[in-house]
Amino acid sequence: MTTVLDLRLFLVVAGLYVACVAWDVARDATHPHRVGSAIFWGLLAAIFLAGDRVPAAVVGYAVLFMAVLAGLKQVGMPRRGTGGESERAREATRLGNRLIWPVAVIPMVVIAGAAVIERVEWRGFRLVEPRHATQVALGAACLLALGLAWRVTRPHPAVAVTEGSRLLQAIGWALLLPPLLASLGGIFARAGVGDVVADLVRQSLPTHDPLVAVVAYCGGMALFTIVMGNAFAAFPVMTLGVGLPFIVREHGGNPAIMGALGMLSGYCGTLVTPMAANFNLVPAMLLELEDRNAVIKAQVPMAAVIWVFNVALMYACVYRF
């Protein structure tokens, strides 16, 4: 069956835009890290455009080189900007609450689209590959939101491109952390890290007690998320190492309840780690806060309360339903 909307279409669109960012950096003589930033964004664009057509090792080396550039602080923001604080304040006042619509469109379209587009078929044509339905819906939602934002703000084309480039450069190397950290979970699981964790927990904790098993699982999810920066990376390691052997097999717990509340426990770790750069560092960068850890400091108390609640809720439900 032929697929009409392929995921690669959106990867190409993203790659072309990132290539424009690389070109914008390369021709900016005032950029403090012109060469390093141009190479960084150029490599990322190449990965988007041709990553599935070259050996995986080549992509891996490209990512490592990008990490080296970021580690040497050769990836940074441009000196120039468009407009000052007063101009931005005037624009915010003029546009008012209309600014929220492009942002609100994305989740609404993704939720509605992902549930519908995978079922659309007609005379041998399928709108999307079912396993890519959510990603395609997200890509379509972003393009729709972009068009709506353009209609609402009506900027000069050059301003739209340069501001988008500036915001992307403000995020910088942190843009790579979510996908890279998420992939670590699969790598660790295949490497047998879960078995090592299970042995350590078995030797150091009285897991014959159901409450201890729950605390070990929820605590491990939070701690691994703090270290790895992503609950999706921690989930396979802690579920294979602690959740399944002790909560499910030894004590007969419900795996669905365990998995759902385990992920919530991992998200508590997300709230307090700088490794979750897209949640905790990027907002501080975009808002130009002096304290880069201001978001984390504000979230720590709530993270602790939610984690304790998750432990209590899992212990109350996982062995009874």
Secondary structure, 3 states (H helix, E strand, C coil): CEECCCHHHHHHHHHHHHHHHHHHHHCCCCCCCHHHHHHHHHHHHHHHHHCCCCCHHHHHHHHHHHHHHHHCCCCCCCCCCCCCHHHHHHHHHHHHHHHHHHHHHHHHHHHHHHHHHHHCEECCEECCCHHHHHHHHHHHHHHHHHHHHHHHHCCCHHHHHHHHHHHHHHHHHHHHHHHHHHHHHHHHHHCCHHHHHHHHHHHHCCCCCHHHHHHHHHHHHHHHHHHHCCHHHHHHHHHHHHHHHHHHHHCCCCHHHHHHHHHHHHHHHHCCCCCCHHHHCHHHHHCCCCCCCHHHHHHHHHHHHHHHHHHHHHHHHCCCC
